[in-house]
Amino acid sequence: MVCDTRIRALPATLRPAAEQRLQEALARLERALAGGTVKPVIGSNGAVAFKGLWLRDGISDVCAYRALTAQGSAAMRAAIARAEVNAGTKVNLQAVASGVHSHDGGTTWHTGH
């Protein structure tokens, strides 16, 4: 997964701590989604970003979306379903896979850098 590319590049002695920080950040996001303090935003292009504050520990929105979706997060599924209704469009898996992302909670979108 792209999210842990940097983790795999670390020396073996540092990987466990980095992996733990990644999992803790994902758990914080999942709790924030369940509590409604963070909400996903879906752009007209179908890309996903998160609006609201969560301690991300350097994880991008698109990586967090991919990771929680891969884990089968019920909070993520419910939040995405609500966001799709609000946006009037579905998540575009091609946009997610290509790394389309937002730095400002879904106001503007970038194709990748």
Contacts in CASP RR format, 6 or more apart in sequence:
PFRMAT RR
TARGET T0000
AUTHOR 0000-0000-0000
METHOD contacts of the structure
MODEL  1
MVCDTRIRALPATLRPAAEQRLQEALARLERALAGGTVKPVIGSNGAVAF
KGLWLRDGISDVCAYRALTAQGSAAMRAAIARAEVNAGTKVNLQAVASGV
HSHDGGTTWHTGH
1 63 0 8 1.000
1 66 0 8 1.000
1 67 0 8 1.000
1 70 0 8 1.000
2 63 0 8 1.000
2 66 0 8 1.000
3 22 0 8 1.000
3 59 0 8 1.000
3 60 0 8 1.000
3 63 0 8 1.000
3 64 0 8 1.000
3 66 0 8 1.000
3 67 0 8 1.000
4 19 0 8 1.000
4 22 0 8 1.000
6 18 0 8 1.000
7 15 0 8 1.000
7 18 0 8 1.000
7 19 0 8 1.000
7 22 0 8 1.000
8 15 0 8 1.000
10 18 0 8 1.000
21 57 0 8 1.000
22 57 0 8 1.000
22 59 0 8 1.000
22 67 0 8 1.000
24 57 0 8 1.000
25 54 0 8 1.000
25 55 0 8 1.000
25 56 0 8 1.000
25 57 0 8 1.000
25 58 0 8 1.000
25 59 0 8 1.000
25 64 0 8 1.000
26 59 0 8 1.000
26 64 0 8 1.000
26 67 0 8 1.000
26 68 0 8 1.000
26 71 0 8 1.000
28 54 0 8 1.000
28 55 0 8 1.000
29 38 0 8 1.000
29 50 0 8 1.000
29 54 0 8 1.000
29 56 0 8 1.000
29 64 0 8 1.000
29 68 0 8 1.000
30 68 0 8 1.000
30 73 0 8 1.000
30 75 0 8 1.000
30 76 0 8 1.000
31 75 0 8 1.000
32 38 0 8 1.000
32 52 0 8 1.000
32 54 0 8 1.000
33 39 0 8 1.000
33 40 0 8 1.000
33 68 0 8 1.000
33 73 0 8 1.000
33 75 0 8 1.000
33 76 0 8 1.000
33 78 0 8 1.000
33 79 0 8 1.000
34 75 0 8 1.000
35 75 0 8 1.000
36 79 0 8 1.000
37 52 0 8 1.000
37 53 0 8 1.000
37 54 0 8 1.000
38 50 0 8 1.000
38 51 0 8 1.000
38 52 0 8 1.000
38 53 0 8 1.000
38 54 0 8 1.000
39 50 0 8 1.000
39 51 0 8 1.000
39 52 0 8 1.000
39 79 0 8 1.000
39 82 0 8 1.000
39 83 0 8 1.000
40 48 0 8 1.000
40 49 0 8 1.000
40 50 0 8 1.000
40 51 0 8 1.000
40 65 0 8 1.000
40 76 0 8 1.000
40 79 0 8 1.000
40 80 0 8 1.000
40 83 0 8 1.000
41 48 0 8 1.000
41 49 0 8 1.000
41 50 0 8 1.000
41 51 0 8 1.000
41 83 0 8 1.000
41 87 0 8 1.000
41 102 0 8 1.000
41 105 0 8 1.000
41 106 0 8 1.000
42 48 0 8 1.000
42 80 0 8 1.000
42 83 0 8 1.000
42 84 0 8 1.000
42 86 0 8 1.000
42 87 0 8 1.000
42 88 0 8 1.000
42 89 0 8 1.000
42 90 0 8 1.000
42 91 0 8 1.000
43 49 0 8 1.000
43 87 0 8 1.000
43 89 0 8 1.000
43 106 0 8 1.000
43 109 0 8 1.000
44 87 0 8 1.000
44 89 0 8 1.000
45 92 0 8 1.000
45 95 0 8 1.000
45 100 0 8 1.000
45 109 0 8 1.000
46 87 0 8 1.000
46 89 0 8 1.000
46 90 0 8 1.000
46 91 0 8 1.000
46 92 0 8 1.000
46 95 0 8 1.000
46 96 0 8 1.000
46 100 0 8 1.000
47 62 0 8 1.000
47 91 0 8 1.000
47 92 0 8 1.000
47 95 0 8 1.000
47 96 0 8 1.000
47 99 0 8 1.000
47 100 0 8 1.000
47 101 0 8 1.000
47 102 0 8 1.000
47 109 0 8 1.000
48 61 0 8 1.000
48 62 0 8 1.000
48 65 0 8 1.000
48 80 0 8 1.000
48 83 0 8 1.000
48 91 0 8 1.000
48 96 0 8 1.000
49 61 0 8 1.000
49 62 0 8 1.000
49 101 0 8 1.000
49 102 0 8 1.000
49 105 0 8 1.000
49 106 0 8 1.000
49 109 0 8 1.000
50 61 0 8 1.000
50 64 0 8 1.000
50 65 0 8 1.000
50 105 0 8 1.000
51 105 0 8 1.000
51 106 0 8 1.000
52 105 0 8 1.000
56 64 0 8 1.000
59 67 0 8 1.000
60 101 0 8 1.000
61 101 0 8 1.000
61 102 0 8 1.000
61 105 0 8 1.000
62 96 0 8 1.000
62 99 0 8 1.000
62 100 0 8 1.000
62 101 0 8 1.000
65 76 0 8 1.000
65 96 0 8 1.000
66 96 0 8 1.000
68 75 0 8 1.000
68 76 0 8 1.000
69 76 0 8 1.000
80 91 0 8 1.000
84 90 0 8 1.000
84 91 0 8 1.000
98 111 0 8 1.000
98 112 0 8 1.000
99 111 0 8 1.000
99 112 0 8 1.000
100 109 0 8 1.000
100 110 0 8 1.000
100 111 0 8 1.000
100 112 0 8 1.000
101 109 0 8 1.000
101 110 0 8 1.000
101 112 0 8 1.000
102 108 0 8 1.000
102 109 0 8 1.000
102 110 0 8 1.000
103 110 0 8 1.000
END
